[in-house]
């Protein structure tokens, strides 16, 4: 233990005089088979458990809640079809599975933390709410920052718990947009 501490910290072997407590650590990795069963939704640690080595559990959990939250709001408050809630699992389960794989590889020393752990490249191009487009920016991509036209940045406009749909060009609105989900502000 003394050699290990000395090799991996700023302490010397002589600085370690006593081990007061020790235990085995066994990371748990799990992914729920489904994130929705009727009116029951799983999010966060109830849906996926990651090794702490990846540092992705909280990030992925907050993204789950945000994704499910706006959809519940649209169904309960704006009359969107219940089928919108099915997109939660279709979008979030693959992301959680990817992060689970990444955190497991990091824990095993097969991969290192890097840009892949920042989760800034996540998107839903293949998601059920996206209509693919040919081009640099496609439906389901993470929106880029830029000028909003009124002096604000796009990320400032997007910030907050409200639903935001960025539609560019004629015919760009998705099929669910005609269910009273959209309002201008």
VMD Tcl script that draws the C-alpha trace (Angstrom):
set ca {
  {0.00 0.00 0.00}
  {2.82 2.38 0.88}
  {4.53 1.83 -2.48}
  {1.27 2.28 -4.36}
  {0.45 5.55 -2.57}
  {3.97 6.85 -3.16}
  {3.85 5.92 -6.84}
  {0.49 7.56 -7.49}
  {0.39 10.61 -5.21}
  {2.57 13.40 -3.91}
  {3.10 11.47 -0.67}
  {6.16 9.39 0.12}
  {5.99 5.83 1.41}
  {7.07 7.09 4.85}
  {4.05 9.44 4.95}
  {1.74 6.43 5.06}
  {1.81 5.17 8.62}
  {-1.48 3.37 9.05}
  {-4.39 2.05 6.99}
  {-7.51 2.64 9.07}
  {-10.07 1.28 6.64}
  {-10.02 -0.66 3.41}
  {-12.64 -2.26 1.23}
  {-13.00 -3.80 -2.17}
  {-14.52 -1.62 -4.85}
  {-16.55 -3.34 -7.51}
  {-18.07 -1.02 -10.05}
  {-21.59 -1.76 -11.15}
  {-22.66 -1.22 -14.72}
  {-26.27 -1.72 -15.73}
  {-28.72 -0.59 -18.39}
  {-32.49 -1.03 -18.14}
  {-34.04 -2.99 -20.97}
  {-36.74 -0.32 -21.29}
  {-37.01 3.29 -20.16}
  {-40.82 3.35 -20.43}
  {-43.57 0.92 -19.47}
  {-46.95 2.61 -19.84}
  {-47.05 5.54 -17.45}
  {-43.78 4.58 -15.74}
  {-40.53 6.17 -16.93}
  {-37.00 5.40 -15.80}
  {-34.33 8.09 -15.82}
  {-30.91 8.55 -14.29}
  {-29.58 5.80 -12.02}
  {-32.88 3.92 -12.30}
  {-32.24 3.57 -16.05}
  {-28.44 3.24 -16.14}
  {-25.61 2.85 -13.64}
  {-22.07 3.81 -14.66}
  {-18.63 3.30 -13.21}
  {-17.58 6.55 -11.55}
  {-14.36 6.40 -13.61}
  {-16.11 7.85 -16.63}
  {-17.71 10.72 -14.75}
  {-20.80 10.39 -16.94}
  {-23.58 9.25 -14.62}
  {-24.81 12.69 -13.54}
  {-24.46 14.26 -16.99}
  {-26.40 11.46 -18.64}
  {-29.04 11.52 -15.89}
  {-29.65 15.26 -16.20}
  {-29.96 14.89 -19.97}
  {-32.53 12.12 -19.43}
  {-34.60 14.36 -17.17}
  {-34.41 17.30 -19.54}
  {-35.40 15.17 -22.54}
  {-38.33 13.59 -20.70}
  {-39.37 16.82 -18.98}
  {-40.07 18.88 -22.07}
  {-41.95 15.99 -23.66}
  {-44.14 15.47 -20.58}
  {-44.83 19.20 -20.56}
  {-45.94 19.15 -24.19}
  {-48.21 16.15 -23.68}
  {-49.74 17.27 -20.38}
  {-49.97 21.02 -20.99}
  {-50.17 21.48 -24.75}
  {-52.07 18.45 -26.01}
  {-49.23 16.79 -27.89}
  {-49.90 13.12 -28.68}
  {-48.87 10.54 -26.09}
  {-46.69 8.94 -28.76}
  {-44.25 11.85 -28.27}
  {-43.29 10.18 -24.98}
  {-42.16 7.06 -26.86}
  {-39.34 9.11 -28.36}
  {-37.76 9.48 -24.89}
  {-36.53 5.88 -24.80}
  {-35.69 5.86 -28.51}
  {-33.45 8.90 -28.08}
  {-31.96 8.42 -24.62}
  {-31.37 4.67 -24.32}
  {-28.74 4.56 -27.12}
  {-26.95 7.54 -25.55}
  {-26.94 5.86 -22.13}
  {-25.68 2.61 -23.68}
  {-22.83 4.44 -25.41}
  {-21.87 6.28 -22.21}
  {-22.05 3.05 -20.24}
  {-19.66 1.43 -22.69}
  {-17.34 4.44 -22.55}
  {-17.25 4.62 -18.74}
  {-16.60 0.87 -18.56}
  {-13.68 1.14 -21.00}
  {-12.26 4.06 -19.01}
  {-12.59 2.09 -15.78}
  {-10.74 -0.85 -17.34}
  {-7.98 1.42 -18.66}
  {-8.90 0.65 -22.28}
  {-9.68 4.29 -23.05}
  {-8.89 7.68 -21.56}
  {-11.12 10.62 -20.76}
  {-11.18 13.18 -23.56}
  {-13.55 15.05 -25.83}
  {-15.75 11.95 -25.95}
  {-16.59 12.43 -22.26}
  {-17.74 16.02 -22.75}
  {-20.91 14.79 -24.50}
  {-20.97 17.84 -26.76}
  {-21.30 15.76 -29.91}
  {-24.57 14.11 -28.88}
  {-27.46 14.38 -31.26}
  {-30.57 12.64 -32.44}
  {-30.12 12.57 -36.23}
  {-31.60 9.10 -36.36}
  {-34.22 9.89 -33.73}
  {-37.94 9.56 -34.27}
  {-38.51 13.33 -34.13}
  {-35.92 14.18 -36.77}
  {-36.34 14.48 -40.46}
  {-32.97 13.99 -42.07}
  {-31.69 16.70 -44.36}
  {-28.68 16.70 -46.61}
  {-26.21 19.27 -45.45}
  {-23.82 20.35 -42.78}
  {-26.52 20.75 -40.11}
  {-29.20 18.09 -40.01}
  {-32.33 17.52 -37.97}
  {-31.41 16.08 -34.58}
  {-27.96 17.72 -34.46}
  {-26.83 19.82 -31.55}
  {-27.65 23.39 -32.53}
  {-24.65 25.61 -33.18}
  {-24.23 28.89 -31.36}
  {-24.47 32.09 -33.36}
  {-26.22 35.43 -33.61}
  {-29.98 35.20 -33.09}
  {-30.67 38.35 -35.11}
  {-31.79 40.46 -32.16}
  {-28.34 40.88 -30.61}
  {-28.58 37.74 -28.47}
  {-26.70 34.49 -28.95}
  {-28.64 31.37 -29.99}
  {-27.49 29.54 -26.86}
  {-28.98 32.37 -24.77}
  {-32.29 31.98 -26.60}
  {-32.21 28.18 -26.14}
  {-31.28 28.35 -22.44}
  {-33.99 27.36 -20.00}
  {-36.62 24.72 -19.50}
  {-38.83 25.80 -22.38}
  {-39.37 23.79 -25.52}
  {-37.37 25.14 -28.45}
  {-37.80 24.11 -32.04}
  {-35.32 25.46 -34.54}
  {-36.82 25.07 -38.01}
  {-34.89 26.35 -41.00}
  {-36.41 26.62 -44.47}
  {-39.79 25.85 -45.98}
  {-41.38 22.57 -44.92}
  {-38.94 22.24 -42.01}
  {-41.53 21.79 -39.26}
  {-41.78 18.19 -38.02}
  {-45.06 16.24 -38.22}
  {-45.84 16.68 -34.50}
  {-45.82 20.48 -34.83}
  {-49.51 20.58 -35.74}
  {-50.65 19.32 -32.33}
  {-50.63 22.68 -30.57}
  {-47.06 22.25 -29.35}
  {-45.72 25.37 -30.97}
  {-46.29 28.89 -29.84}
  {-44.38 32.01 -30.63}
  {-42.83 34.24 -28.00}
}
mol new
graphics top color blue
foreach p $ca { graphics top sphere $p radius 0.5 }
foreach p [lrange $ca 0 end-1] q [lrange $ca 1 end] { graphics top cylinder $p $q radius 0.2 }
display resetview
